[in-house]
């Protein structure tokens, strides 16, 4: 018997670190670039703004990471954000609920929508792309009905979530950070996380090994919905209102963040921590471009290019790893 | 005969060398058998020749000219072709379209189906498949026929050197005969053929010379007629492999599983048998006779029309409608196709091993990673899985070691009944011996094993009883000592004859 050398263990650790290190380098370069282009960029204000801008996308992206890991996709998260925010808004404005129960209601709304996504996908063995595309419309419509198609102003009852609390950072930011850490632990240290990775890698092999993939898939979509619901509340706290148009197109930003973080669209591979850095990359980019006065069309073109470059680099790195 | 291809000092290093300092010659118009255990370097060497892998060392000459293929395409332009084990057909396209995929006859961009189908039919006739309609989609064909289409495709166009990697793994004997005829024809045309196979009797039948690799090194090349099968095996493993044909029947215990009237369409018809603790029951039959399907029905992987499974001394049927329930009831399945149905290929040995039973290495949903590592390390050493560590992804392991990981999974799960579907397919001889030893150990521990294999000699040497399936029916169960190869084969064919005459009777 050969002396066991943990070559691959090291390799896999360096690879997971590799993504994070790569994203960190990208972040530092971007900050350096924007700082040299604008004297106003490298200031505390900018970073506080960025930090308080990201919780909504960050928590939603955590759920999306899980969904992508099981080789699914959830296109409905943007609409779910609006619907959940609407639910919280109604609870606070019409029923005069305090913030916390209203937040709970929003998350429950997301959870239910997500569970429906998961159940329909699993029960009729449909591609989640189609099911959640349908849900994107359904949830958006429901958000319009719930808000009477008007932006419901909530005001100060909700805005403390997004207001600086400690070192300029908001409660929402700390909640998002806690969720990132918790989700990473769930992914790497629990039976549930192990099953997710297995299903994303080879669902049939999991089934034949005696693991029923169905409840796990439903749970993953439900979690994604729940986190999108929380993201909706964070969004509402920034706007101080429940806007039926909120989160429109957010699914694309969320998916882009997850993919920049190195999670595979083919399933089976991903990391929540890397996703968080993916979110950072996108928001630093957006803030920086805004700061240097780039026009909206230019911003979009540059953001799109960055997404593609990030995925190309990640794919090349994966392939190189495979060849060794 | 003149030398077609010459290689000197060929080597390939990845993290470690997998091929080193190999010299060889292939003559025009000969069949060179390339043998060795899995991981001996056969695939690497043949992929170097076919341009799929770039050698780290050495040089090659094709018909006297320096030969450095930069890609498979480049090699094919020079007349060097390889039929890979994995099929590369487009299932949704027709046989004809697949055959002529890179040279579809067209006019103004529109495919000329008449020309296409005519050319394809010619091509198919060349390898004796004139009865396949070239207009059929490939997905409508059985695996054996798909393999033949794959081979036919390699023969389209110029070909001076052909590499066949386990071409007969999924073929029926009639198809094998056709293939051998075609190989003889190619030989007569002066084509040099490299033939890779685990089936030694086939090599003896078809090869002119045999080249043996072991651990990436060239051990010996000789005319085939100078070597017996055990000579070849000896060179492959470096020591004798005991056939065990004279082995005693294992002492059988109580009934572990009783299968009654298992049926699904025409695939499995009313199969009944009992499996005892401590025995290995073989399941023989021709490809397509319903063996795999029977295992999948018992395991709940497919839906059955009728029939039930009784476990232990229970008199009520066990409720097994899904693999989850089967595993819970103590049944395990080693699938026929470990790559697509057994393993999570890019993931580690550790993750693959504990998959079927995460409960024992977790508390309250949390994985206990130290316990997991200890358990997997124990199983890795017990099964002698050749690997760097338990963290190595299984797609980096050889076929035999991959199969050991699948075994480790079910050892970890500790099931009472283990269903094994072709457990040694694509597994080298050394690893095979380890797997047999493991099966022995399980049987001795009172487990019941049901094993499907297409290799009759394997069944005869490993099993205590052999059940034979034919055309979906379980036609007979032989006790050890009752069987001969002849009798087993006759049983395997018996129900087909009956159905064919029945069909004819109905047509008349």
Interface residues (C-beta under 8 A of the other chain):
Chain A: X1 X2 X4 X5 X6 X7 X8 X9 X12 X189 X190 X191 X192 X194 X195 X197 X198 X201 X202 X204 X205 X206 X207 X208 X209 X210 X211 X212 X268 X269 X323 X324
Chain B: X14 X15 X299 X301 X322 X323 X324 X326 X327 X328 X332 X333 X335 X340 X341 X342 X343 X344 X345 X346 X347 X348 X351 X355 X356 X358 X359 X362 X365 X366 X367 X369 X381 X384 X386 X387 X388 X389 X390 X391 X392 X393 X396 X409 X413
